[in-house]
Amino acid sequence: MAIFITQGRYTSDAIKGMIANPENREKAVADLMKKAGGKLLALYFTFGEYDFLSISEAPSEEVMASALIAGAAAGTVSHLRTSVAMTAGQAMKAFKSAQELSKSFKPAGR
């Protein structure tokens, strides 16, 4: 399964709601991911440009996209940014494969 890292921001209404009625958002996000067919591995609250960072596992981009779309549709998160993460071993395989591919690839304009 692929690993996805998502960062996002809470809307001001979400922040007001969480202050008025504190709750464990990790459980809510984990339930959403499970229903979509994936798994939440970790959820962090962060400082700076983004309010949270989640690390999730999903069998496909479509599964991850469905969870992100459902979360965004609720209207309490914005500026979602998701990246696919690779292990060091996966990256090494990609570099080795690229090494062979680059030998026969013709760059543009040459």
C-alpha positions in Angstrom: 0.0 0.0 0.0 1.1 3.5 -0.7 1.8 6.1 2.0 0.3 9.5 1.7 1.3 12.6 3.7 -1.4 15.3 3.9 -1.2 18.8 5.3 -4.1 21.1 5.7 -5.7 24.0 7.6 -8.7 24.2 9.8 -11.3 26.8 9.0 -12.0 29.4 11.7 -15.4 27.7 12.2 -13.7 24.4 12.8 -11.3 26.0 15.4 -14.3 27.6 17.2 -16.1 24.3 17.2 -13.1 22.4 18.6 -12.7 25.0 21.4 -16.4 24.8 22.2 -16.5 21.0 22.1 -13.1 19.5 22.2 -12.9 16.0 20.6 -10.3 13.5 19.4 -10.0 14.3 15.7 -7.7 11.4 15.2 -10.6 9.0 15.7 -12.8 10.8 13.2 -10.0 10.9 10.6 -9.2 7.2 11.3 -12.8 6.2 10.8 -13.0 8.2 7.6 -9.9 6.5 6.2 -11.2 3.1 7.2 -14.5 3.6 5.5 -12.7 4.8 2.4 -10.5 1.6 2.4 -7.3 3.0 3.8 -5.7 3.4 7.2 -4.6 6.5 9.3 -1.1 5.9 10.6 -0.7 9.2 12.4 -2.2 12.6 12.9 -0.3 15.6 14.2 -1.3 19.1 15.0 1.4 21.5 13.6 2.5 25.1 13.9 3.1 27.4 11.0 1.5 27.4 7.5 -0.5 24.2 8.2 -2.6 23.2 11.2 -2.3 19.4 10.8 -0.3 16.7 9.1 -1.6 13.2 8.6 0.2 10.0 7.5 -2.1 7.5 5.8 -1.9 4.3 4.0 -4.2 3.5 1.0 -4.3 0.9 -1.8 -4.7 3.5 -4.5 -4.8 7.2 -5.3 -8.6 6.9 -5.8 -9.1 5.6 -2.3 -7.0 8.5 -0.9 -8.8 11.0 -3.1 -12.2 9.8 -1.9 -11.2 10.4 1.7 -9.8 13.8 1.0 -12.8 14.9 -1.0 -15.2 13.7 1.7 -13.1 15.5 4.4 -13.0 18.7 2.3 -16.8 18.5 1.5 -17.5 18.8 5.3 -16.2 22.4 5.0 -14.0 22.5 8.0 -10.6 22.0 6.4 -8.9 23.8 3.5 -5.6 24.1 1.7 -5.2 20.3 1.6 -1.8 19.3 0.2 -1.1 15.6 -0.2 2.2 13.8 -1.3 3.0 10.2 -1.9 5.9 9.0 0.3 8.4 6.4 -0.6 10.7 4.4 1.7 14.5 4.6 1.2 14.3 1.1 -0.4 11.7 2.1 -2.9 13.7 5.2 -3.8 16.8 3.1 -4.4 14.9 0.9 -6.8 13.6 4.0 -8.6 17.1 5.4 -8.9 18.5 2.1 -10.2 15.7 1.9 -12.8 16.3 5.6 -13.7 20.0 4.8 -14.2 19.2 2.3 -17.0 16.4 4.5 -18.5 18.7 7.6 -18.6 21.2 5.7 -20.9 18.7 5.6 -23.8 16.6 8.7 -23.1 17.0 11.5 -25.6 16.6 15.0 -24.0 14.4 17.6 -25.6 16.2 19.7 -28.2 19.2 17.4 -28.6 
